[in-house]
Amino acid sequence: MNIIKKEKVLCPLCFEEHEVSDVIVRDNQTYKEVNVTFDAIYHYCSIMDDYFEDEDLLVQNDEAMKKAYFMLNQQN
């Protein structure tokens, strides 16, 4: 987990206002029956020790996953 930014916000996981980190995490997902590994960005709540995405990160991570999928298919 690589921290790229910290910001004090109302956390939707623990419902408290505190510093939430934006982190880069190596993620794995299955797309079109292929296991795809890519770098995803999530918000991280240290109180709940869990990650969450807002709508912008959801779109960004989906694009990163699809890009990794197409790069993987070009190699084969």
C-alpha positions as CSV (number, residue, x, y, z in Angstrom):
1,M,0.0,0.0,0.0
2,N,1.5,3.2,-1.2
3,I,0.0,6.5,0.3
4,I,-0.4,9.2,-2.3
5,K,-2.5,11.7,-0.4
6,K,-4.2,12.3,2.9
7,E,-7.3,14.4,3.6
8,K,-9.6,15.0,6.5
9,V,-13.1,13.9,5.5
10,L,-16.3,12.3,6.9
11,C,-15.5,8.7,6.4
12,P,-18.5,6.6,5.0
13,L,-17.1,3.4,6.7
14,C,-16.8,4.5,10.3
15,F,-19.0,7.7,10.1
16,E,-16.3,9.8,11.8
17,E,-14.4,12.8,10.5
18,H,-10.7,11.9,10.3
19,E,-7.7,11.8,8.0
20,V,-8.4,9.3,5.2
21,S,-5.5,8.2,2.9
22,D,-5.6,7.7,-0.8
23,V,-3.5,4.7,-1.5
24,I,-2.3,2.7,-4.5
25,V,-2.9,-1.1,-4.1
26,R,-2.0,-4.0,-6.4
27,D,-5.5,-5.4,-7.2
28,N,-6.7,-8.5,-8.9
29,Q,-10.0,-8.9,-10.7
30,T,-11.5,-11.3,-13.2
31,Y,-12.6,-9.7,-16.4
32,K,-14.0,-11.8,-19.3
33,E,-12.8,-14.9,-17.5
34,V,-9.2,-13.6,-17.3
35,N,-7.5,-12.8,-14.0
36,V,-6.2,-9.2,-14.3
37,T,-3.6,-7.6,-12.0
38,F,-3.4,-3.8,-12.0
39,D,-2.7,-0.8,-9.7
40,A,-5.9,0.6,-8.2
41,I,-6.5,3.7,-6.1
42,Y,-8.7,3.5,-3.0
43,H,-9.5,5.6,0.0
44,Y,-8.3,3.9,3.2
45,C,-9.9,4.2,6.6
46,S,-7.4,3.3,9.3
47,I,-10.1,3.1,11.9
48,M,-11.9,0.3,10.1
49,D,-8.7,-1.0,8.4
50,D,-10.6,-1.1,5.1
51,Y,-10.7,0.4,1.6
52,F,-13.5,2.2,-0.2
53,E,-14.2,3.9,-3.5
54,D,-16.2,6.9,-4.4
55,E,-17.8,7.1,-7.9
56,D,-14.7,8.8,-9.4
57,L,-12.3,6.1,-8.1
58,L,-14.7,3.4,-9.3
59,V,-14.5,4.7,-12.8
60,Q,-10.8,5.2,-12.7
61,N,-10.1,1.7,-11.3
62,D,-12.4,0.1,-13.9
63,E,-10.5,1.9,-16.7
64,A,-7.2,0.8,-15.2
65,M,-8.4,-2.8,-15.0
66,K,-9.6,-2.8,-18.6
67,K,-6.3,-1.2,-19.8
68,A,-4.4,-4.0,-18.0
69,Y,-6.7,-6.6,-19.6
70,F,-6.1,-5.3,-23.1
71,M,-2.3,-5.0,-22.5
72,L,-2.3,-8.6,-21.3
73,N,-4.2,-9.7,-24.4
74,Q,-1.8,-7.9,-26.8
75,Q,1.1,-10.0,-25.3
76,N,-0.7,-13.3,-26.1
